Amino acid sequence: MSAGFGAFEIARSGMHVNERGLFATGHNISNVNTPGYSRQQSVIATGPYIGVNGGKYQIGLGASVQETRQIRHMFLDNIYRLESTTLGYWETRAKTFNDIEAILAEPLGSGLQEVMNQFWDSWQELSKDPSSLTARAMVRQRAESLVYHINHVGMQLDRLQQDLNSELQVRIDEVNDITRQIAYLNVEILKIEVTNDKANDYRDQRNSLLDRLSKLLDIEVTEMQDGQLDITCGGYFLVHRDKNTNIYAQEKSPGDIFFTPMLEDPEDIELPVKGGIIKGLLESRGEYIYPDTDVVEGIDVDGDGVLDTLKYEDTNSLNIVSELKRRLDYLVNTLAIEVNKLHKSGKTLGNPPNDGEGFFVPLDPAYPMRMSNIKLNDTLLDLNNIVASKNGDSGDNTISLQIANLRQIPLLINDKGVLTLDSYYQSIIQEIGNGGAEATRISENQNMLVISADSQRQSIMGVSLDEEMSNMMKYQFGYSASARIMNILDEMIETVVNRMGITGR
């Protein structure tokens, strides 16, 4: 009789495992459009056995559900996150280059090159008729356009640098929010899985957060045997089981205006970020604010009445905006210094003529002339103070011609040698164009790799409605068959209990 009643357990277990299978299938179908969801599967195994007839043979007692497992591929997850880190870095650089190209408006727009050309041309025209007030007015008007454009570009680059700095702070806050959520999910997953259950939905949430975190910065993820995660960046813990370490944006040194990601624990340690959006922001923004110089900035050191030229060393820095500002400041400062030297070496138009003064002056005398810190000398409101001659004669065009010819004289140094002002600026535009094209190309290629890696893992973890419908029918028929067995066994027991022994009455 025990074997007979054991058959009820077989039917019951069949109904139970098929019901659990239907639950998993229904859950998959409900989450077919849920981002980051991994399909689940009921793992069914044979149930226990009982000995019959003194243990001479055994009868199985049906089936059991071992677990509802999550279908994921950890290797593909790691590949996806590694490629996402690289993608975040190059996308950030590509966007910065696009912003810079819009600011400079080169080579097809009306950028600095066109304004400089007009400035040089105006001096060329003045050399044809040094006493012409019309030509002098043109020189002043073109010079005003030049300094306006220089200052405007400088302000836009400053604003771009500040925007990148602000975005860095936003991204750091996002990292803290993600690590805080992951630490919380570590605890919830441990609570559930310590009872040998599976916290699949919590794991999906945690994996989605890891996907986003990997795009923000380079991380290493280690899963413990109890299901909790440790996350490190540059050797420092961001998440350790149920605790997360916040990072914060702070100036590296007193007086700095740019943020650096710092760790709360250990205190005041810079986080060594080597990839992701945050690294892209750090390199795009850079650290440069003012020109470097060996002399006191803006001071006439050698007593010749001329502000000394800035020291500049050409570098192959990965920093984008700061390196661009450094080079443009070098260009602007050299242009102003050279024009001023010639302008001071001549005489004004007047009777008697006076010594020439600086054509350009700094807005703030505490700093060298550079972008955002240059203007025309106020004395040039009197057109006679625009110097065209060496000795003050109305027909002498020596100075105006020398200034016009500055565009053809090699004055600036970079890795290609000594270049003219125009050639040096063109080399800057070329490098910006090449850098932008490279960043765009790499980010597009990297995006394809990310899409490919995601497609591969989605083919494993993603929900297929066709497959789920097939499983639904399989579990439905299995449940119905088990229920039918239960009915048949019930009829058999009823025959034994209520009908045996009444034949022939």
C-alpha positions in Angstrom: 0.0 0.0 0.0 2.9 2.3 0.7 4.0 2.0 -2.9 0.5 2.7 -4.0 0.3 5.9 -1.9 3.7 6.8 -3.1 2.2 7.1 -6.6 0.3 10.1 -5.3 3.6 11.7 -4.4 4.8 11.1 -8.0 1.7 12.8 -9.4 2.0 15.7 -6.8 5.6 16.3 -7.6 4.9 16.3 -11.3 2.2 19.0 -10.8 4.6 20.9 -8.5 7.6 21.0 -10.8 5.5 21.9 -13.9 3.8 24.6 -11.9 7.2 26.0 -10.9 8.3 25.8 -14.6 5.2 27.8 -15.6 6.0 30.4 -13.0 9.5 30.8 -14.4 8.2 31.0 -17.9 5.5 33.5 -17.0 8.1 35.6 -15.2 10.3 35.6 -18.3 7.5 36.6 -20.6 6.5 39.4 -18.3 10.0 40.8 -18.3 10.7 40.4 -22.0 11.2 44.2 -22.4 12.8 44.8 -19.0 16.3 46.2 -19.5 19.1 44.1 -18.0 16.7 41.1 -17.3 18.2 37.6 -17.6 15.9 34.8 -18.4 15.3 32.2 -15.7 15.0 28.5 -15.9 13.7 25.9 -13.4 16.2 23.1 -13.0 14.3 19.8 -12.6 15.8 16.6 -11.2 14.5 13.2 -10.3 13.0 12.9 -6.8 14.0 10.4 -4.0 13.5 6.6 -4.2 11.9 4.2 -1.8 12.6 0.6 -1.3 9.8 -1.9 -2.0 9.4 -5.6 -1.0 12.1 -5.5 1.6 14.4 -3.4 -0.5 14.6 -5.8 -3.4 13.8 -3.0 -5.8 13.2 0.7 -5.7 10.5 3.0 -7.0 11.1 6.6 -7.8 8.9 9.3 -6.2 8.7 11.7 -9.1 10.7 14.9 -9.6 11.8 18.0 -7.7 13.0 21.5 -8.5 16.6 22.0 -7.5 16.8 25.7 -8.3 15.4 28.5 -10.5 18.7 29.5 -12.1 19.6 32.7 -14.0 21.0 32.2 -17.5 24.0 34.5 -17.9 27.5 34.3 -19.3 30.0 35.9 -16.9 32.8 35.9 -19.5 30.7 37.9 -22.0 29.6 40.2 -19.2 33.3 40.9 -18.4 34.0 41.5 -22.1 31.1 43.9 -22.4 32.1 45.9 -19.4 35.8 46.1 -20.5 34.7 47.4 -24.0 32.2 49.8 -22.3 35.0 51.3 -20.3 37.0 52.1 -23.5 33.8 53.3 -25.2 33.1 55.8 -22.4 36.6 57.2 -22.6 36.6 57.8 -26.4 33.0 59.0 -26.6 33.9 61.7 -24.1 37.0 62.8 -26.0 35.1 62.8 -29.3 32.4 65.0 -27.9 35.0 67.5 -26.6 36.7 67.7 -30.0 33.3 68.3 -31.6 32.7 71.2 -29.1 36.1 72.7 -29.9 35.6 72.5 -33.6 32.3 74.4 -33.2 34.1 77.0 -31.1 37.0 77.5 -33.5 34.8 77.4 -36.6 37.7 76.2 -38.7 38.6 75.7 -41.5 35.4 76.5 -43.3 33.9 79.0 -40.9 34.9 82.6 -40.1 37.4 81.6 -37.4 40.6 83.1 -36.1 42.6 82.5 -39.3 40.3 84.7 -41.3 40.4 87.5 -38.7 44.2 87.3 -38.6 44.3 87.5 -42.4 42.2 90.6 -42.3 44.5 92.1 -39.6 47.6 91.6 -41.6 45.9 92.8 -44.8 45.0 96.1 -43.1 48.6 96.8 -42.3 49.5 96.0 -45.9 47.0 98.6 -47.0 48.4 101.1 -44.5 51.9 100.6 -45.9 50.6 101.8 -49.3 49.5 105.1 -47.9 50.9 105.6 -44.3 49.2 109.0 -43.8 45.7 107.8 -44.7 43.3 108.1 -41.8 40.9 105.7 -43.7 43.6 103.0 -43.7 44.5 103.7 -40.1 40.8 103.4 -39.2 40.7 100.1 -41.0 43.8 98.9 -39.0 42.1 99.8 -35.7 38.8 98.2 -36.8 40.5 94.9 -37.9 42.6 94.9 -34.7 39.4 95.3 -32.6 37.8 92.4 -34.4 41.0 90.4 -33.8 41.1 91.0 -30.0 37.3 90.5 -29.7 37.6 87.1 -31.5 40.6 86.1 -29.4 38.9 86.9 -26.2 35.6 85.3 -27.3 37.4 82.1 -28.2 39.2 82.2 -24.8 36.0 82.7 -22.9 34.3 79.9 -24.8 37.2 77.5 -24.1 37.2 78.6 -20.4 33.4 77.8 -20.3 33.9 74.5 -22.0 36.6 73.6 -19.4 34.3 74.6 -16.6 31.5 72.6 -18.0 33.7 69.5 -18.2 34.7 70.2 -14.6 31.1 70.4 -13.5 30.2 67.2 -15.4 33.0 65.5 -13.6 31.4 66.3 -10.3 28.0 64.9 -11.6 29.7 61.7 -12.8 31.4 61.3 -9.4 28.0 61.6 -7.7 26.6 59.0 -10.0 29.4 56.6 -9.1 28.6 57.1 -5.4 25.0 56.4 -6.0 25.7 53.2 -8.0 28.2 51.8 -5.4 25.7 52.6 -2.6 23.0 50.6 -4.4 25.4 47.7 -5.1 26.4 47.5 -1.4 22.7 47.4 -0.5 22.0 44.7 -3.1 24.9 42.7 -1.7 23.1 42.5 1.6 19.7 41.6 0.1 21.3 38.9 -2.1 23.1 37.4 0.9 19.8 37.3 2.9 18.1 35.3 0.2 20.8 33.0 -0.9 21.9 32.0 2.6 18.7 29.9 2.6 19.8 28.2 -0.6 17.3 30.2 -2.7 18.3 32.4 -5.6 18.0 36.2 -5.7 17.9 36.4 -9.5 16.0 39.6 -9.8 18.4 41.4 -7.4 21.3 40.0 -9.3 19.9 41.5 -12.5 19.6 44.9 -10.8 23.2 44.6 -9.6 24.5 43.6 -13.0 22.8 46.5 -14.7 24.5 48.8 -12.2 27.8 47.2 -12.9 27.3 47.8 -16.7 26.8 51.5 -16.1 29.6 51.7 -13.5 32.0 50.1 -16.0 31.4 52.9 -18.5 32.1 55.6 -15.9 35.5 54.2 -14.8 37.7 51.2 -15.0 36.8 48.7 -12.3 37.6 45.2 -11.2 34.8 43.0 -9.9 35.2 39.9 -7.7 32.3 37.8 -6.6 32.6 36.1 -3.2 31.3 32.6 -2.5 28.4 34.0 -0.6 27.3 36.0 -3.7 28.5 39.4 -2.6 30.7 41.6 -4.8 33.9 43.5 -4.2 34.6 46.3 -6.6 38.0 48.0 -6.9 39.4 50.9 -8.9 43.1 51.4 -9.1 43.6 49.0 -6.2 41.2 50.8 -3.9 37.8 49.4 -2.7 34.7 51.2 -4.0 32.5 48.4 -2.7 33.4 45.7 -0.1 30.5 43.5 0.7 27.9 45.7 2.5 30.0 48.9 2.5 30.8 51.4 -0.2 33.6 54.0 -0.3 32.5 57.3 -1.6 34.6 59.5 -3.8 34.3 63.2 -3.9 35.4 66.1 -6.2 38.0 68.3 -4.6 40.8 70.6 -5.7 44.1 68.7 -5.8 46.0 71.7 -4.3 44.8 74.9 -2.5 44.0 77.6 -5.1 43.1 75.1 -7.9 39.8 75.6 -9.6 39.5 72.1 -11.1 38.2 69.0 -9.4 40.0 65.7 -8.9 38.3 62.5 -7.8 39.4 61.8 -4.2 38.7 58.9 -1.9 37.0 59.3 1.5 38.8 56.3 2.8 41.8 56.4 2.8 41.3 60.1 3.4 42.4 62.6 0.8 43.9 60.0 -1.6 43.5 60.7 -5.3 41.6 57.9 -7.1 43.9 56.6 -9.9 41.3 56.4 -12.7 42.6 54.9 -15.9 39.6 54.6 -18.1 35.9 55.3 -18.7 33.9 58.6 -18.9 35.6 60.1 -15.8 39.1 59.6 -17.3 37.9 61.1 -20.6 36.6 64.1 -18.7 39.8 64.6 -16.8 41.9 64.5 -20.0 39.4 66.5 -22.0 39.4 69.3 -19.4 43.1 69.1 -18.4 44.7 71.3 -15.7 46.0 74.3 -17.6 44.7 77.8 -16.7 47.4 80.4 -17.3 50.6 80.3 -19.4 53.8 79.0 -17.8 56.7 81.4 -17.8 60.2 81.5 -16.4 59.8 85.3 -15.7 57.4 87.2 -13.6 54.2 87.2 -15.6 53.5 90.4 -17.5 56.7 92.1 -16.3 59.5 93.7 -18.4 62.4 91.7 -17.1 65.3 92.9 -19.2 64.3 96.6 -19.2 63.7 97.0 -22.9 60.1 98.3 -22.4 58.6 95.1 -23.8 56.7 92.4 -21.9 58.8 89.3 -22.2 57.6 86.4 -24.3 56.2 83.4 -22.5 58.2 80.2 -22.2 56.5 77.4 -24.0 57.4 73.8 -24.5 55.4 71.8 -27.0 54.1 68.6 -25.6 52.2 65.6 -26.8 49.7 65.8 -23.9 46.5 63.8 -24.0 44.8 66.8 -22.4 42.6 68.4 -25.0 41.2 71.8 -23.9 44.1 72.7 -21.6 46.7 71.9 -24.3 44.7 73.8 -26.9 44.6 76.9 -24.6 48.3 76.6 -23.9 49.1 76.7 -27.6 46.6 79.4 -28.5 47.9 81.5 -25.6 51.4 81.0 -26.9 50.3 82.2 -30.4 48.4 85.2 -29.1 51.2 86.3 -26.7 53.8 86.0 -29.4 51.7 87.9 -31.9 51.1 90.7 -29.4 54.7 90.9 -28.3 56.1 91.0 -31.8 53.6 93.7 -33.0 54.3 95.7 -29.9 58.0 95.6 -30.4 57.7 97.0 -33.9 55.0 99.5 -32.9 57.2 100.8 -30.1 60.2 101.2 -32.4 58.5 103.8 -34.7 57.0 107.2 -34.4 53.4 108.4 -34.4 51.9 110.7 -37.1 52.0 114.2 -35.7 53.9 117.4 -35.3 56.1 116.7 -33.6 55.9 112.8 -33.8 56.0 110.9 -30.5 57.5 107.5 -29.7 55.2 104.7 -30.4 53.5 102.7 -27.5 52.4 99.2 -27.2 49.7 98.3 -29.8 48.2 95.6 -27.6 47.9 95.7 -23.8 46.6 93.2 -21.2 43.2 93.7 -19.7 44.8 92.6 -16.4 48.4 93.8 -16.1 49.1 91.1 -13.6 49.1 88.5 -16.3 50.6 88.2 -19.8 48.6 89.0 -22.9 46.7 85.9 -23.8 43.2 84.8 -24.7 40.7 86.6 -22.5 43.4 89.1 -21.5 44.2 91.3 -24.4 42.8 94.6 -25.8 43.9 97.5 -27.9 45.8 100.4 -26.3 43.3 103.2 -25.4 45.7 105.7 -27.0 44.8 104.2 -30.4 41.5 106.0 -30.3 43.5 108.8 -31.8 44.3 107.4 -35.2 47.5 109.4 -35.5 49.0 107.2 -32.7 48.9 104.2 -34.9 52.6 103.8 -35.9 53.4 103.3 -39.6 56.8 105.0 -39.9 60.2 104.6 -38.4 60.9 108.4 -38.2 57.5 110.0 -38.2 57.5 111.0 -41.8 54.1 110.9 -43.4 55.3 108.9 -46.3 57.4 106.4 -44.4 55.9 102.9 -44.3 58.7 101.0 -42.7 56.8 99.9 -39.5 53.5 99.1 -41.2 55.3 97.0 -43.8 57.3 95.1 -41.1 54.1 94.4 -39.1 52.4 93.2 -42.3 55.3 90.9 -43.0 55.2 89.3 -39.5 52.9 86.7 -40.9 55.8 85.4 -43.0 58.5 85.3 -40.3 59.1 82.1 -38.3 58.5 83.0 -34.7 57.0 80.0 -32.9 58.4 76.6 -32.0 56.7 73.2 -31.9 57.7 69.6 -32.7 57.9 70.4 -36.4 60.4 73.3 -36.0 60.1 77.0 -36.1 56.9 78.2 -37.7 55.2 81.4 -38.8 52.1 82.6 -36.9 49.8 81.4 -39.6 51.5 78.0 -40.0 51.5 77.5 -36.3 47.8 78.1 -36.1 47.2 75.9 -39.1 49.1 73.1 -37.3 46.8 73.6 -34.3 43.7 73.2 -36.5 45.2 70.2 -38.2 45.9 68.5 -34.9 42.4 69.3 -33.6 40.9 67.9 -36.8 43.1 64.7 -36.7 42.4 64.3 -33.0 38.6 64.6 -33.5 38.6 62.3 -36.4 40.6 59.7 -34.5 38.4 59.9 -31.4 35.2 59.7 -33.5 36.6 56.7 -35.5 37.7 54.8 -32.4 34.5 55.5 -30.5 32.4 54.3 -33.5 34.6 51.1 -33.8 34.4 50.7 -30.0 30.6 51.1 -30.1 30.4 48.2 -32.6 32.5 46.0 -30.3 30.1 46.9 -27.4 27.1 46.1 -29.5 28.6 42.8 -30.7 29.5 41.8 -27.1 26.0 42.8 -25.9 24.4 40.8 -28.8 26.3 37.7 -27.8 25.3 37.9 -24.2 21.7 38.8 -25.1 21.6 35.6 -27.2 22.2 33.7 -24.0 20.5 35.8 -21.3 17.7 37.4 -23.4 14.1 36.2 -23.4 12.9 34.4 -26.6 9.1 34.5 -26.8 9.1 31.5 -29.2 11.1 29.5 -26.7 9.0 30.6 -23.8 5.8 29.7 -25.6 7.2 26.3 -26.3 8.1 25.9 -22.6 4.7 27.1 -21.5 3.0 24.4 -23.6 5.4 21.8 -22.3 4.8 22.6 -18.7 1.1 23.0 -19.3 0.8 19.5 -20.8 3.1 18.1 -18.0 0.9 19.6 -15.4 -2.3 18.3 -17.0 -0.8 14.8 -17.3 0.3 14.8 -13.7 -3.2 15.9 -12.7 -4.7 13.1 -14.8 -2.5 10.6 -13.0 -3.8 12.0 -9.7 -7.4 11.5 -10.9 -6.6 7.9 -12.0 -5.0 7.1 -8.7 -7.9 8.5 -6.9 -10.3 6.3 -8.9 -8.1 3.3 -8.1 -8.1 3.9 -4.4 -11.9 4.5 -4.5 -12.3 1.1 -6.1 -10.2 -0.6 -3.5 -11.9 1.1 -0.6 -15.5 1.2 -1.6 -16.1 -1.6 -4.2 -13.9 -4.5 -3.3 -15.8 -7.4 -1.6 -19.3 -6.3 -2.7 -19.4 -8.4 -5.9 -22.3 -10.9 -5.9 -24.2 -9.3 -3.0 
